[in-house]
Amino acid sequence: MAYLRERKKEVEIDFSLESIWQAIPKAVDELDWEMHEKDDTAHHVTIKTSDTLTSYGSTLRVELVKQNENATHMIVYGETPVTTITSTLQFGQTYDSVEDFILALADVMNR
């Protein structure tokens, strides 16, 4: 039996929406993940993490909302498919994927 483990994290970032939007592909590249559906108008992107030998990859959906000229609200939704067999091996993977993305984005933004 398979199901999805889900995680949602909301973050306020003190950078403009455009600077964050331009940094997202760089963060994804650094993590060696893949960008899928990208909507430049709505500022939504779907990211697929890498599969490993013992686990399925996660899917992240990132949404940006402009708060003002120098602040952006970011929502990251993470989903990881698990089965009863892989659930123990993949414990915390969705959380880790979301946190890894946010840390990589922060690293790119601080350069």
GIZIDA-V800752 format. One record per residue. N is the residue number from 1. PHI is phi in whole degrees, 0 to 359 (NA if undefined). OMEGA is omega in whole degrees, -180 to 180 (* if undefined). D_LAST is the distance of its C-alpha to the last C-alpha in Angstrom with 2 decimals. Layout:
n->N phi->PHI omega->OMEGA d_last->D_LAST
n->N phi->PHI omega->OMEGA d_last->D_LAST
This chain:
n->1 phi->NA omega->-180 d_last->44.02
n->2 phi->250 omega->176 d_last->40.42
n->3 phi->208 omega->-179 d_last->38.38
n->4 phi->252 omega->168 d_last->34.81
n->5 phi->265 omega->-174 d_last->32.71
n->6 phi->239 omega->178 d_last->30.62
n->7 phi->211 omega->176 d_last->27.80
n->8 phi->228 omega->178 d_last->26.33
n->9 phi->226 omega->178 d_last->23.39
n->10 phi->246 omega->-176 d_last->22.50
n->11 phi->222 omega->171 d_last->19.35
n->12 phi->264 omega->-176 d_last->18.71
n->13 phi->240 omega->-178 d_last->15.13
n->14 phi->271 omega->173 d_last->14.41
n->15 phi->221 omega->178 d_last->12.77
n->16 phi->292 omega->180 d_last->15.05
n->17 phi->302 omega->-178 d_last->16.63
n->18 phi->296 omega->180 d_last->15.81
n->19 phi->292 omega->177 d_last->12.01
n->20 phi->290 omega->-180 d_last->12.39
n->21 phi->301 omega->179 d_last->15.12
n->22 phi->286 omega->-179 d_last->13.17
n->23 phi->277 omega->-177 d_last->10.43
n->24 phi->302 omega->179 d_last->13.40
n->25 phi->300 omega->178 d_last->14.68
n->26 phi->294 omega->179 d_last->11.55
n->27 phi->294 omega->179 d_last->11.74
n->28 phi->297 omega->178 d_last->15.47
n->29 phi->298 omega->180 d_last->15.31
n->30 phi->297 omega->179 d_last->13.41
n->31 phi->276 omega->-179 d_last->16.17
n->32 phi->64 omega->176 d_last->18.77
n->33 phi->257 omega->-179 d_last->20.28
n->34 phi->236 omega->174 d_last->21.90
n->35 phi->271 omega->175 d_last->21.60
n->36 phi->244 omega->-176 d_last->25.05
n->37 phi->325 omega->179 d_last->26.34
n->38 phi->234 omega->-180 d_last->23.88
n->39 phi->245 omega->-177 d_last->25.19
n->40 phi->290 omega->-180 d_last->23.29
n->41 phi->279 omega->-178 d_last->25.81
n->42 phi->273 omega->-178 d_last->25.82
n->43 phi->60 omega->175 d_last->22.14
n->44 phi->237 omega->177 d_last->23.26
n->45 phi->216 omega->175 d_last->22.27
n->46 phi->248 omega->-176 d_last->23.92
n->47 phi->236 omega->177 d_last->22.23
n->48 phi->248 omega->177 d_last->24.33
n->49 phi->279 omega->-178 d_last->23.32
n->50 phi->282 omega->171 d_last->25.00
n->51 phi->283 omega->174 d_last->28.59
n->52 phi->238 omega->-180 d_last->29.58
n->53 phi->297 omega->-175 d_last->32.99
n->54 phi->251 omega->-177 d_last->33.81
n->55 phi->207 omega->173 d_last->32.08
n->56 phi->281 omega->175 d_last->31.41
n->57 phi->284 omega->177 d_last->27.96
n->58 phi->261 omega->172 d_last->26.77
n->59 phi->245 omega->177 d_last->26.27
n->60 phi->248 omega->173 d_last->23.58
n->61 phi->242 omega->-177 d_last->24.05
n->62 phi->249 omega->178 d_last->21.22
n->63 phi->234 omega->178 d_last->22.32
n->64 phi->247 omega->177 d_last->20.43
n->65 phi->228 omega->-180 d_last->22.45
n->66 phi->290 omega->176 d_last->21.58
n->67 phi->267 omega->173 d_last->22.58
n->68 phi->201 omega->-175 d_last->22.03
n->69 phi->299 omega->-176 d_last->19.83
n->70 phi->237 omega->179 d_last->16.95
n->71 phi->213 omega->-178 d_last->17.73
n->72 phi->224 omega->176 d_last->18.16
n->73 phi->262 omega->-180 d_last->20.34
n->74 phi->243 omega->175 d_last->19.43
n->75 phi->242 omega->178 d_last->22.21
n->76 phi->241 omega->176 d_last->21.90
n->77 phi->257 omega->177 d_last->25.31
n->78 phi->240 omega->177 d_last->25.80
n->79 phi->223 omega->176 d_last->29.05
n->80 phi->228 omega->176 d_last->30.30
n->81 phi->285 omega->178 d_last->33.82
n->82 phi->226 omega->175 d_last->35.81
n->83 phi->241 omega->179 d_last->39.41
n->84 phi->298 omega->180 d_last->41.69
n->85 phi->282 omega->-175 d_last->41.28
n->86 phi->270 omega->-173 d_last->37.46
n->87 phi->300 omega->179 d_last->36.86
n->88 phi->288 omega->180 d_last->36.80
n->89 phi->294 omega->-176 d_last->34.50
n->90 phi->260 omega->-179 d_last->32.03
n->91 phi->298 omega->178 d_last->32.17
n->92 phi->86 omega->-177 d_last->28.79
n->93 phi->296 omega->-180 d_last->27.16
n->94 phi->296 omega->177 d_last->26.52
n->95 phi->301 omega->-179 d_last->24.94
n->96 phi->298 omega->-180 d_last->22.75
n->97 phi->297 omega->179 d_last->21.67
n->98 phi->297 omega->-179 d_last->20.66
n->99 phi->294 omega->178 d_last->18.77
n->100 phi->299 omega->178 d_last->17.04
n->101 phi->296 omega->-178 d_last->15.88
n->102 phi->297 omega->179 d_last->14.62
n->103 phi->293 omega->178 d_last->12.73
n->104 phi->295 omega->178 d_last->11.17
n->105 phi->295 omega->178 d_last->10.30
n->106 phi->297 omega->178 d_last->8.85
n->107 phi->297 omega->179 d_last->6.67
n->108 phi->295 omega->-177 d_last->5.59
n->109 phi->293 omega->-177 d_last->5.61
n->110 phi->273 omega->178 d_last->3.81
n->111 phi->278 omega->* d_last->0.00
